[in-house]
Amino acid sequence: MPTLPPPFTHLLFKMSNLTCNLFFLVLLIFSVGLRMDQVQGQEACHAQIPGDGTCDTATCSTRCSKFYPGSLGSCFQTSTTTFACQCTWPCT
């Protein structure tokens, strides 16, 4: 079997090293892709508490905790002068 000149053996070594690197890169991307479906955020449930159009954050949080244990309350604007209390908690 004829031997290859030194520049070709060097090129052959680089190509095999590149092939090995590409193989592990594809393997890494594939394994990360398989895990992506398992990484999902938990869905949040929401409910509005009726009020008089004004909202105080402390009162809203207290009312949300009373109606929906484990929830957080936040005020949001429904129109230019009206605010409402919205409760948010992890859905089960």
Rosetta silent file (secondary structure, phi, psi, omega in degrees, C-alpha in Angstrom):
SEQUENCE: MPTLPPPFTHLLFKMSNLTCNLFFLVLLIFSVGLRMDQVQGQEACHAQIPGDGTCDTATCSTRCSKFYPGSLGSCFQTSTTTFACQCTWPCT
SCORE:     score description
SCORE:     0.000 S_00000001
   1 L     0.000  129.615 -177.865    0.000    0.000    0.000 S_00000001
   2 L   -72.860  144.524  177.343    1.502    3.343   -0.983 S_00000001
   3 L   -88.695  148.392 -179.800    2.115    5.815    1.766 S_00000001
   4 L   -85.257  147.769  176.431    0.732    9.310    1.498 S_00000001
   5 L   -63.999  156.197 -176.251    3.033   12.289    1.501 S_00000001
   6 H   -52.262  -39.747  179.858    3.235   14.174    4.816 S_00000001
   7 H   -62.425  -32.878 -179.030    0.871   17.042    3.830 S_00000001
   8 H   -73.546  -34.581  177.405   -1.911   14.544    3.036 S_00000001
   9 H   -66.586  -36.842  177.286   -1.587   12.690    6.339 S_00000001
  10 H   -64.325  -41.739  178.085   -1.870   16.011    8.146 S_00000001
  11 H   -65.697  -39.972  178.981   -5.008   16.836    6.126 S_00000001
  12 H   -63.039  -40.606  178.135   -6.446   13.389    6.819 S_00000001
  13 H   -64.056  -42.430  178.772   -5.908   13.894   10.569 S_00000001
  14 H   -63.474  -39.750 -179.116   -7.678   17.289   10.447 S_00000001
  15 H   -66.882  -40.190  179.593  -10.634   15.806    8.574 S_00000001
  16 H   -68.996  -36.347  177.471  -11.053   12.952   11.065 S_00000001
  17 H   -65.955  -40.832  177.801  -10.829   15.408   13.958 S_00000001
  18 H   -64.481  -41.624  178.632  -13.456   17.615   12.286 S_00000001
  19 H   -62.275  -42.155  178.247  -15.729   14.613   11.734 S_00000001
  20 H   -63.747  -44.567  178.652  -15.429   13.643   15.393 S_00000001
  21 H   -62.712  -43.038  178.939  -16.215   17.203   16.520 S_00000001
  22 H   -63.888  -39.142  178.756  -19.218   17.417   14.201 S_00000001
  23 H   -60.110  -47.414 -179.222  -20.520   14.083   15.470 S_00000001
  24 H   -69.352  -31.549  176.144  -20.412   15.251   19.105 S_00000001
  25 H   -65.962  -44.766  177.879  -21.940   18.613   18.183 S_00000001
  26 H   -64.730  -39.841  177.747  -24.883   16.907   16.459 S_00000001
  27 H   -62.295  -42.043  178.446  -25.229   14.542   19.425 S_00000001
  28 H   -63.689  -47.281 -179.944  -25.302   17.499   21.833 S_00000001
  29 H   -61.944  -41.878  179.823  -27.911   19.381   19.793 S_00000001
  30 H   -63.880  -43.647 -178.737  -30.057   16.255   19.498 S_00000001
  31 H   -68.219  -36.041  175.894  -29.943   15.529   23.245 S_00000001
  32 H   -66.578  -40.501  178.715  -30.841   19.151   24.105 S_00000001
  33 H   -61.761  -36.462  178.341  -33.702   18.983   21.614 S_00000001
  34 H   -67.967  -29.924 -178.773  -35.086   15.869   23.287 S_00000001
  35 H   -82.475  -16.279 -173.976  -35.134   17.621   26.661 S_00000001
  36 H   -62.486  -34.502 -179.263  -36.917   20.744   25.387 S_00000001
  37 L   -70.615  -18.773  179.853  -40.391   19.208   25.577 S_00000001
  38 L   -88.220  -11.012 -178.807  -39.842   18.455   29.276 S_00000001
  39 L  -100.444   89.547 -179.425  -38.956   22.071   30.118 S_00000001
  40 L  -127.641  141.732  176.616  -42.315   23.761   30.296 S_00000001
  41 L   -75.543  151.550  178.464  -43.489   26.540   32.543 S_00000001
  42 L   -75.366  138.583 -179.134  -46.383   25.887   34.828 S_00000001
  43 L   -71.544  141.009  179.956  -49.631   27.398   33.623 S_00000001
  44 E  -105.731  137.423  175.488  -51.020   30.275   35.654 S_00000001
  45 E   -98.278  149.829 -177.761  -54.706   30.738   36.447 S_00000001
  46 E  -133.730  149.647  173.750  -56.266   34.200   36.737 S_00000001
  47 E  -152.922  145.768  176.860  -59.422   35.647   38.189 S_00000001
  48 E  -102.019  139.420  175.955  -60.704   39.177   38.698 S_00000001
  49 E   -99.888  125.235  179.947  -62.280   40.267   41.943 S_00000001
  50 L   -62.404  144.825  179.351  -65.163   42.701   41.459 S_00000001
  51 L  -151.552 -165.855 -176.727  -64.671   46.088   43.033 S_00000001
  52 L   -96.524    9.498  179.501  -65.653   49.738   42.884 S_00000001
  53 L    99.650   -8.232  174.519  -63.122   50.736   40.201 S_00000001
  54 L  -109.436  157.013 -179.082  -60.323   51.611   42.597 S_00000001
  55 L  -146.638  130.934  174.189  -57.542   49.225   43.555 S_00000001
  56 L  -115.206  129.995 -173.582  -55.019   49.193   46.345 S_00000001
  57 H   -59.659  -43.611 -179.084  -52.223   46.626   45.976 S_00000001
  58 H   -64.325  -44.982  178.972  -52.191   45.576   49.649 S_00000001
  59 H   -64.741  -41.084  179.463  -55.986   45.188   49.771 S_00000001
  60 H   -61.080  -45.894  179.367  -55.979   43.342   46.463 S_00000001
  61 H   -62.754  -40.153  179.375  -53.346   40.871   47.698 S_00000001
  62 H   -65.313  -44.039 -179.731  -55.280   40.286   50.927 S_00000001
  63 H   -66.364  -38.460  178.340  -58.546   39.691   49.075 S_00000001
  64 H   -64.250  -42.336  178.738  -56.873   37.332   46.605 S_00000001
  65 H   -62.481  -32.620  179.828  -55.353   35.298   49.434 S_00000001
  66 H   -71.353  -46.747 -176.699  -58.804   35.043   51.014 S_00000001
  67 H   -80.621  -36.688 -176.749  -60.628   33.894   47.846 S_00000001
  68 L  -131.568   90.325 -177.640  -57.792   31.917   46.243 S_00000001
  69 L   -55.709  136.028  179.967  -55.248   30.586   48.783 S_00000001
  70 L    85.129    7.376 -177.727  -51.682   30.797   47.492 S_00000001
  71 L   -96.467  163.473  174.847  -52.497   33.486   44.939 S_00000001
  72 E  -113.886  141.070  179.843  -50.897   36.850   44.300 S_00000001
  73 E  -107.682  141.330  176.100  -52.944   39.989   43.745 S_00000001
  74 E  -144.439  148.010  178.991  -52.138   42.825   41.373 S_00000001
  75 E   -92.537  143.086  174.443  -53.995   45.910   40.212 S_00000001
  76 E  -142.170  154.507 -175.414  -54.449   46.656   36.539 S_00000001
  77 E   -87.808  127.597  179.622  -56.126   49.434   34.611 S_00000001
  78 L   -99.249  -26.452  173.938  -59.340   48.547   32.791 S_00000001
  79 L  -150.519 -171.729 -174.935  -60.062   52.024   31.425 S_00000001
  80 L   -62.886  -29.591 -177.200  -58.610   55.519   31.820 S_00000001
  81 L  -125.278    4.375 -175.471  -59.995   55.944   35.352 S_00000001
  82 L  -116.339  136.626  178.361  -60.973   52.416   36.430 S_00000001
  83 E  -123.916  155.216  178.791  -58.779   49.781   38.044 S_00000001
  84 E  -136.423  160.636  179.220  -59.445   46.139   38.930 S_00000001
  85 E  -101.623  127.499  178.806  -57.853   43.489   41.132 S_00000001
  86 E  -119.449  131.256  177.673  -56.545   40.367   39.422 S_00000001
  87 E  -100.930  140.600  179.425  -55.498   37.216   41.275 S_00000001
  88 E  -132.503  133.451  178.794  -52.895   34.859   39.851 S_00000001
  89 E  -149.448  158.094  178.292  -51.981   31.379   41.125 S_00000001
  90 E   -68.432  128.516  176.986  -50.395   28.197   39.734 S_00000001
  91 L   -69.823  145.442  177.955  -52.993   25.957   38.111 S_00000001
  92 L  -113.204    0.000    0.000  -53.147   22.434   39.477 S_00000001
